[in-house]
């Protein structure tokens, strides 16, 4: 594609209107000059003389932002004050073309927005600017634009969940308009505009994090909420993508939550009077944690599945005292004799942690010679440390077997995970017990073994279906943004999100409270 064709196409998709004011018009020429290399082009803005010859007018800043190609870099310089140059460099010619063509936002700033741009000659484009004595974009509008670009640059779905690029652009324009007349004191209006813009993606995992939420999430991730003392209420939490509520997936035996009567399936809607009904599981967990001995008020809804059913639900309220909780995530090993006379070794994995893989290795070394089959029990395991799920799968797969792939907005794999085959247990039959609470890292482990035909998945229902990867980054003022940057794809090409893993065998009875022997009674 020639530069001329490329740039005509770029112009056709350029967004050229932000604010229309009653202002004087200034003109300039934009010339695109292909540089010596195939991956560099130069934009030169040549100012026309103004009516006041002593004060020629030219842009003081040129901002070129491509929300599709992070590899593109922009370096600008002034040439003796006569023109304004921007060198655009990309790693490949294709990226350069995409940078120009794929809905590029092209703004020349003379404390004003562009209102029109059109061809004047081959390789030349006429730029019309409305001059303003006021800023063309307010601080709040710039904040909206920053968030929009942060999402656009990394969002995993190039269609923006069916909105399309034009639809997603429209949501930004609507948000910009909503905050046009706001100031620093209008936090609620700005946050409302942001939430409205992001909600159009219909993605509960892509969300704006105000200062308090971002601080809580950071403290949760760095384990600084409770001073490292482990103070909490003893629950495992997971977001329900249908209701956006955070559900209790498991309670710690003898912990504050269990003793107060909280149950698996309860949806937490308020903590200390604050509405958390659409918070992430990490944020709710952070709000529950703190120093041992501290009080925390929890409001919840109970109907068995976190609020998805339409029948009447029963609200509840409890006041809990945080306690120091010891980790109960160690791999637990038991054995039983099947009806067919086989010795089955059961390894219960409550959660994937940094210690899980070594614990599995130790158990396999000590028992593999005395058992006839292995059952990995993942019922109630909501995930945990994703790399541990990958490394655990490697213990049972041959070299070069695919485990999982991360796929981003380009629809190609960002990263793939494969087995190395070193020390893998490949001979013993393998069964994996799952339920509706088996999620995230547990699903990575189970799907890898299912797709490679290394294990039989046993359960009464599909697993939870959590197959998205988020990136959290800071914004100005201490807030942050969480963006779904990729999805997990199994070795056979499945996207498990919202669907889960279907079991290969469905016993009549296999709830988490049931023994592994019950689940496998008619299978092994």
Secondary structure, DSSP 8 states (H G I E B T S, - for coil): --HHHHHHHHHHH-B--S---S--EEEEEEEEEE-SSTTEEEEEEEE---SSTTS----SEEEEE-SS-TT-EEEEEEETTTEEEEEEE-SSHHHHHHHHHSS-EEEEESSS-EEEEEEEETTEEEEEEE--SS-SS-HHHHHHHHHHHHHHHH-S-TTTTTTHHHHHHHHHHHHHHHTTT--TT-HHHHHHHHHHHHHTT--TTSEEE-HHHHHHHHHHHHT-TTTTS-EE--EEEEE-TTT--EEEEEE-TTSHHHHHT--TT-EEEEETTEE-TTS-HHHHHHHH--STT-EEEEEEEESSSTT-S-S--EEEEEEEE-EE-----S-EEEEEE-TTS-EEEEEE-SSB-TTHHHHHHHHHHHHGGG-SEEEEE-TT---B-HHHHHHHHHTTS-TT-EEEEEE-TTSSEEEEEE---TT---SSEEEEE--TT--THHHHHHHHHHHTT--EEE-SS------EEEEEEE-GGG-EEEEEEEEEEETTS---TTT----SB--S---TTS-HHHHTTTT-
